[in-house]
Amino acid sequence: MQQDTQPGPVVGLFSGQLPRELFYALGCLPVRVFPSAGKPAAADAYLPRNFCSLNKLWLASFLEDEHSHHLDAVVFADEDDATRRLHDVWRASVSVPVWAFVDVPRLTTPPAVQRYAEVLASVAGEIARRTGGRLDCNSLKAAITLYNEQRSLLAQLKAHWLAGRIQTAAYRRLRRSALTQSPLVANERLRQALAEVPQGTGPAAQSVGQSRASGVLLLAELAAPSGLVQLLEARGARLVAEDSDLDERDVADTLDIPGDACRVEDLLLGLAKAYLGKAPGPRMRDLSRRLDYLGRLVANRGVRAAICAYSKFCDLYLAEFPVLKAHLESLGVPVLLLELEDEAISGQHRTRVEAFLEMIPGEG
């Protein structure tokens, strides 16, 4: 396996809107922060009981054992009010330093893209000041090239997963490795997984369009719980799309890289446009674009039911839910809402999911 040659600090990112290419080009190893398995109770002394459970899980996992994450620093973005409060408590209560709090626009207009490029330039200056690194065209182009390769590999793996040649659990592990490992190490792992994909169209290679199982769209914040995915597949359903930062809301398209004569400013504009223009979550002020995107998932993946697995008290996602539910039901897709405190799937959740799956209409 190709070894990681990145010697710099490991920087945890709390948002999918933050370009990993930028941090990698500055000599850092950017990784998405996933909370450790556990309960949010350790955060009760710092955050209210009716506070977003995902944010409480993040805080609790570091309060209980921050060294398990192996982070040298973290970077926040203004996802919502809960994230802003978590940032404040983090700075006062967790020893892992905060290197930046990034103001990410909520629009995709040209002025918003220009504004975000300027914000990224400012963030780059702050990171460079802390690390002694330097952002230039060559380092940023090399980082974009590396992550473009990763996107291409992930697109191939997704096609194999949708065709039934890769199991859902394996595909989700590969997706997570791309977010939490060095791109050098992750890309090698992705290439190896591609080389091991069975060829041909055997019994296991059943495409989404051919599958007789109920196609389910999962919607979540950071990632849908693995226990829920296992429950769905054990009950004969098939996950055909996951609207979360783990999968569909990651940047999927490769970024254009200009020729030899380029400026850092041009590359930052490209990053800003790609990260603001990716599949939108509810934080973006473009509800029609989000509903259109979900409608395309329904049409293209054969979605016949949707489950929203949201963290308890997550205002950003729960406030959107009534509109989202009405839209999906207008497309003939029934919707179930699960409010979760942690990764565990309770007996009550299990009963509700099983009853919901029984109600999904069969194939006509």
C-alpha positions as CSV (number, residue, x, y, z in Angstrom):
1,M,0.0,0.0,0.0
2,Q,1.2,3.5,-0.8
3,Q,2.3,5.2,2.4
4,D,1.1,8.6,3.4
5,T,3.9,11.2,3.1
6,Q,1.8,14.0,4.6
7,P,3.8,15.1,7.7
8,G,1.6,17.9,8.8
9,P,-1.1,18.2,11.5
10,V,-4.4,16.3,11.3
11,V,-7.2,18.8,11.1
12,G,-10.8,17.7,11.8
13,L,-13.5,19.3,9.7
14,F,-17.1,19.7,11.0
15,S,-18.7,20.5,7.7
16,G,-18.9,19.1,4.2
17,Q,-18.7,22.7,2.8
18,L,-15.0,23.0,3.7
19,P,-12.7,22.1,0.8
20,R,-10.3,19.4,1.9
21,E,-8.0,20.3,-1.0
22,L,-7.3,23.7,0.6
23,F,-6.1,22.1,3.8
24,Y,-4.1,19.4,2.1
25,A,-2.3,21.9,-0.1
26,L,-1.2,23.7,3.1
27,G,0.5,20.6,4.5
28,C,-2.4,19.4,6.7
29,L,-4.3,16.1,6.7
30,P,-8.0,17.1,6.6
31,V,-10.5,14.5,7.9
32,R,-14.3,14.7,8.7
33,V,-15.1,14.3,12.4
34,F,-17.3,11.4,13.2
35,P,-18.4,11.0,16.8
36,S,-17.2,8.0,18.7
37,A,-19.8,5.4,19.6
38,G,-21.5,6.3,22.8
39,K,-24.2,8.4,24.4
40,P,-24.6,12.2,24.5
41,A,-25.1,12.3,28.2
42,A,-21.5,13.4,28.9
43,A,-22.4,16.7,27.2
44,D,-25.4,17.4,29.4
45,A,-23.3,19.6,31.7
46,Y,-22.3,21.8,28.8
47,L,-25.4,21.9,26.5
48,P,-29.1,21.8,27.1
49,R,-30.9,18.4,27.1
50,N,-33.0,19.6,24.1
51,F,-29.9,20.4,22.0
52,C,-29.1,18.7,18.7
53,S,-28.1,15.2,19.5
54,L,-25.4,15.0,16.8
55,N,-23.6,18.1,18.2
56,K,-23.9,16.6,21.8
57,L,-22.4,13.3,20.5
58,W,-19.5,15.2,19.0
59,L,-18.8,17.0,22.2
60,A,-19.3,14.0,24.4
61,S,-16.9,11.8,22.4
62,F,-14.1,14.4,22.9
63,L,-14.9,15.0,26.6
64,E,-14.8,11.3,27.3
65,D,-11.7,10.5,25.2
66,E,-10.4,13.2,22.9
67,H,-7.2,11.3,22.1
68,S,-9.2,8.6,20.3
69,H,-9.6,11.1,17.5
70,H,-5.9,11.9,17.0
71,L,-6.6,15.5,15.9
72,D,-4.2,18.3,16.2
73,A,-6.9,21.0,15.5
74,V,-10.4,21.4,14.3
75,V,-12.2,23.8,11.9
76,F,-15.9,24.7,12.2
77,A,-18.3,26.2,9.7
78,D,-21.5,28.1,10.5
79,E,-23.8,25.2,9.6
80,D,-26.6,26.3,12.0
81,D,-27.2,27.8,15.5
82,A,-26.3,24.4,17.1
83,T,-22.9,24.3,15.5
84,R,-22.2,27.9,16.5
85,R,-23.0,27.0,20.1
86,L,-20.9,23.9,19.9
87,H,-18.0,26.0,18.7
88,D,-18.3,28.3,21.7
89,V,-18.5,25.4,24.2
90,W,-15.6,23.6,22.4
91,R,-13.3,26.5,22.7
92,A,-14.0,26.7,26.5
93,S,-14.0,23.0,27.3
94,V,-12.0,20.9,24.8
95,S,-8.2,21.0,24.6
96,V,-8.1,20.4,20.8
97,P,-7.7,23.9,19.4
98,V,-10.0,25.6,16.9
99,W,-8.0,27.0,14.0
100,A,-10.9,28.7,12.2
101,F,-14.6,29.3,12.1
102,V,-15.6,29.6,8.5
103,D,-18.5,31.8,7.3
104,V,-19.9,29.7,4.4
105,P,-22.4,31.4,2.1
106,R,-25.9,29.9,1.7
107,L,-26.4,30.8,-1.9
108,T,-24.8,29.7,-5.2
109,T,-24.9,33.0,-7.0
110,P,-21.8,34.5,-8.5
111,P,-21.4,37.1,-5.7
112,A,-21.7,34.3,-3.1
113,V,-19.0,32.2,-5.0
114,Q,-16.7,35.2,-5.1
115,R,-17.3,35.9,-1.4
116,Y,-16.6,32.3,-0.5
117,A,-13.3,32.4,-2.5
118,E,-12.3,35.4,-0.5
119,V,-13.2,33.6,2.7
120,L,-11.1,30.6,1.7
121,A,-8.2,32.9,1.0
122,S,-8.5,34.3,4.5
123,V,-8.7,30.8,6.0
124,A,-5.6,29.7,4.0
125,G,-3.8,32.7,5.5
126,E,-4.8,31.7,9.0
127,I,-3.8,28.0,8.5
128,A,-0.5,29.1,6.9
129,R,0.2,31.3,9.9
130,R,-0.3,28.4,12.3
131,T,1.6,25.8,10.3
132,G,4.3,27.7,8.5
133,G,2.9,26.4,5.2
134,R,2.4,28.3,2.0
135,L,-0.4,28.1,-0.5
136,D,0.7,28.2,-4.2
137,C,-0.7,27.1,-7.5
138,N,1.4,23.9,-7.7
139,S,0.4,22.6,-4.3
140,L,-3.3,23.5,-4.7
141,K,-3.4,21.9,-8.2
142,A,-1.7,18.8,-6.9
143,A,-4.3,18.5,-4.1
144,I,-7.2,19.0,-6.5
145,T,-5.8,16.4,-8.8
146,L,-5.5,13.9,-5.9
147,Y,-9.1,14.5,-4.7
148,N,-10.3,14.4,-8.3
149,E,-8.9,10.9,-8.6
150,Q,-10.7,10.0,-5.4
151,R,-14.0,11.2,-6.9
152,S,-13.5,9.2,-10.0
153,L,-12.8,6.1,-8.0
154,L,-15.8,6.7,-5.8
155,A,-18.0,7.1,-8.9
156,Q,-16.9,3.8,-10.2
157,L,-17.5,2.1,-6.9
158,K,-21.0,3.7,-6.6
159,A,-21.8,2.3,-10.0
160,H,-20.8,-1.2,-8.9
161,W,-22.8,-0.8,-5.7
162,L,-25.9,0.2,-7.5
163,A,-25.4,-2.7,-9.8
164,G,-25.3,-5.1,-6.8
165,R,-21.6,-6.0,-7.2
166,I,-20.6,-4.4,-3.9
167,Q,-22.4,-4.8,-0.6
168,T,-23.9,-1.7,1.0
169,A,-21.8,-2.1,4.2
170,A,-18.6,-2.4,2.2
171,Y,-19.5,0.6,0.0
172,R,-20.3,2.8,3.1
173,R,-17.0,1.8,4.7
174,L,-15.1,2.9,1.6
175,R,-17.0,6.1,1.5
176,R,-16.1,6.8,5.1
177,S,-12.4,5.9,4.5
178,A,-12.3,8.6,1.8
179,L,-13.5,11.2,4.4
180,T,-11.3,10.1,7.3
181,Q,-8.0,9.0,5.8
182,S,-5.2,10.5,3.9
183,P,-6.2,10.7,0.2
184,L,-3.0,8.7,-0.7
185,V,-4.0,5.9,1.6
186,A,-7.7,6.1,0.8
187,N,-7.2,6.2,-3.0
188,E,-5.1,3.1,-2.8
189,R,-7.8,1.3,-0.8
190,L,-10.4,2.4,-3.4
191,R,-8.3,1.1,-6.3
192,Q,-7.8,-2.2,-4.5
193,A,-11.6,-2.5,-3.9
194,L,-12.3,-1.8,-7.5
195,A,-9.8,-4.5,-8.6
196,E,-11.7,-7.0,-6.3
197,V,-15.1,-6.3,-7.8
198,P,-16.6,-9.4,-9.3
199,Q,-16.9,-9.2,-13.1
200,G,-19.9,-10.3,-15.1
201,T,-23.6,-10.4,-14.1
202,G,-23.9,-13.2,-11.7
203,P,-26.7,-13.6,-9.1
204,A,-25.2,-11.0,-6.9
205,A,-25.0,-8.4,-9.7
206,Q,-28.6,-7.2,-9.7
207,S,-29.0,-3.6,-10.7
208,V,-31.2,-1.1,-8.9
209,G,-33.6,-1.1,-11.8
210,Q,-33.9,-4.9,-11.8
211,S,-34.1,-5.4,-8.0
212,R,-37.4,-6.6,-6.6
213,A,-36.6,-5.3,-3.2
214,S,-38.1,-2.0,-2.1
215,G,-35.8,0.9,-3.0
216,V,-35.3,3.1,0.0
217,L,-33.9,6.6,0.2
218,L,-32.2,7.4,3.5
219,L,-31.9,11.0,4.6
220,A,-29.5,12.0,7.4
221,E,-27.1,14.7,8.5
222,L,-23.6,13.3,8.7
223,A,-24.4,9.7,8.0
224,A,-27.3,7.3,8.5
225,P,-26.7,4.8,11.4
226,S,-25.2,1.5,10.2
227,G,-27.7,-0.3,12.4
228,L,-30.6,1.2,10.5
229,V,-29.0,0.2,7.1
230,Q,-28.5,-3.4,8.4
231,L,-32.1,-3.5,9.7
232,L,-33.5,-2.4,6.3
233,E,-31.5,-4.9,4.3
234,A,-32.4,-7.7,6.8
235,R,-36.1,-6.9,6.2
236,G,-35.7,-7.2,2.4
237,A,-35.4,-3.5,1.6
238,R,-32.6,-2.1,-0.5
239,L,-30.8,1.2,0.1
240,V,-30.5,2.9,-3.2
241,A,-29.4,6.4,-2.1
242,E,-28.3,8.2,1.0
243,D,-28.8,11.9,1.2
244,S,-26.1,12.7,3.8
245,D,-22.6,14.1,4.0
246,L,-21.2,10.5,3.8
247,D,-22.5,10.0,0.2
248,E,-24.8,12.0,-2.0
249,R,-23.9,15.4,-0.5
250,D,-20.2,15.0,-1.0
251,V,-18.7,16.8,-4.0
252,A,-19.1,14.3,-6.8
253,D,-17.9,16.1,-9.9
254,T,-14.3,16.5,-10.7
255,L,-13.0,20.1,-10.6
256,D,-11.5,21.7,-13.7
257,I,-7.8,22.5,-13.3
258,P,-6.4,25.4,-15.4
259,G,-3.1,25.0,-17.4
260,D,0.3,26.1,-16.3
261,A,-0.6,29.8,-16.3
262,C,-2.9,30.0,-13.3
263,R,-3.5,32.0,-10.2
264,V,-4.3,30.8,-6.7
265,E,-7.4,33.1,-6.8
266,D,-8.7,31.2,-9.9
267,L,-8.3,27.8,-8.1
268,L,-10.0,29.1,-5.0
269,L,-12.9,30.3,-7.2
270,G,-13.2,26.8,-8.6
271,L,-13.3,25.3,-5.1
272,A,-15.8,27.8,-3.9
273,K,-18.1,27.1,-6.9
274,A,-17.8,23.3,-6.5
275,Y,-18.5,23.2,-2.8
276,L,-21.4,25.6,-2.9
277,G,-22.9,24.0,-5.9
278,K,-22.8,20.4,-4.8
279,A,-26.0,18.5,-3.9
280,P,-27.6,20.9,-1.3
281,G,-28.5,20.2,2.3
282,P,-31.1,22.1,4.2
283,R,-28.6,24.8,5.3
284,M,-28.6,26.2,1.7
285,R,-31.2,28.9,0.9
286,D,-32.4,27.1,-2.2
287,L,-35.3,24.9,-1.3
288,S,-36.4,24.4,-4.9
289,R,-32.9,23.2,-5.9
290,R,-32.9,20.7,-3.0
291,L,-36.4,19.4,-3.9
292,D,-35.4,19.0,-7.5
293,Y,-32.3,17.1,-6.5
294,L,-34.3,14.7,-4.3
295,G,-36.8,14.3,-7.1
296,R,-34.1,13.2,-9.5
297,L,-32.8,10.7,-6.9
298,V,-36.4,9.3,-6.7
299,A,-36.7,9.0,-10.5
300,N,-33.2,7.7,-11.3
301,R,-32.8,5.2,-8.5
302,G,-36.2,3.7,-8.3
303,V,-37.0,5.1,-4.8
304,R,-40.2,3.7,-3.4
305,A,-39.9,4.8,0.2
306,A,-37.9,7.4,2.2
307,I,-36.7,7.3,5.8
308,C,-35.5,10.5,7.5
309,A,-33.1,9.4,10.2
310,Y,-32.4,12.8,11.9
311,S,-30.8,13.6,15.2
312,K,-33.2,14.5,18.0
313,F,-33.7,18.3,18.3
314,C,-31.9,19.0,15.0
315,D,-33.8,22.2,14.1
316,L,-32.2,22.6,10.7
317,Y,-33.4,19.3,9.4
318,L,-36.6,18.9,11.4
319,A,-37.8,22.4,10.3
320,E,-37.4,21.3,6.6
321,F,-39.2,17.9,7.2
322,P,-42.8,18.9,6.6
323,V,-42.0,20.5,3.2
324,L,-39.8,17.6,2.2
325,K,-42.4,15.0,3.3
326,A,-45.1,16.7,1.3
327,H,-42.9,16.9,-1.8
328,L,-41.8,13.2,-1.7
329,E,-45.4,12.1,-1.0
330,S,-46.5,14.1,-4.1
331,L,-44.1,11.9,-6.0
332,G,-45.7,8.7,-4.6
333,V,-43.0,8.1,-2.0
334,P,-44.1,7.5,1.6
335,V,-41.9,9.0,4.3
336,L,-41.0,7.9,7.8
337,L,-39.3,10.2,10.3
338,L,-37.0,8.7,13.0
339,E,-35.5,11.0,15.7
340,L,-32.3,9.5,17.0
341,E,-30.2,10.3,20.1
342,D,-27.2,8.3,19.0
343,E,-26.2,5.5,16.6
344,A,-28.4,2.9,18.4
345,I,-31.6,1.7,16.9
346,S,-34.1,1.1,19.7
347,G,-36.8,-1.5,19.8
348,Q,-39.4,1.2,19.1
349,H,-37.5,2.4,16.1
350,R,-37.2,-1.2,14.9
351,T,-40.9,-1.7,15.2
352,R,-41.8,1.5,13.4
353,V,-39.4,0.7,10.5
354,E,-40.7,-2.8,10.1
355,A,-44.3,-1.6,10.1
356,F,-43.3,1.1,7.5
357,L,-41.7,-1.4,5.2
358,E,-44.9,-3.5,5.3
359,M,-46.8,-0.5,3.9
360,I,-44.6,0.1,0.9
361,P,-46.5,-0.7,-2.2
362,G,-45.3,-3.7,-4.2
363,E,-44.2,-3.6,-7.8
364,G,-46.9,-3.1,-10.4
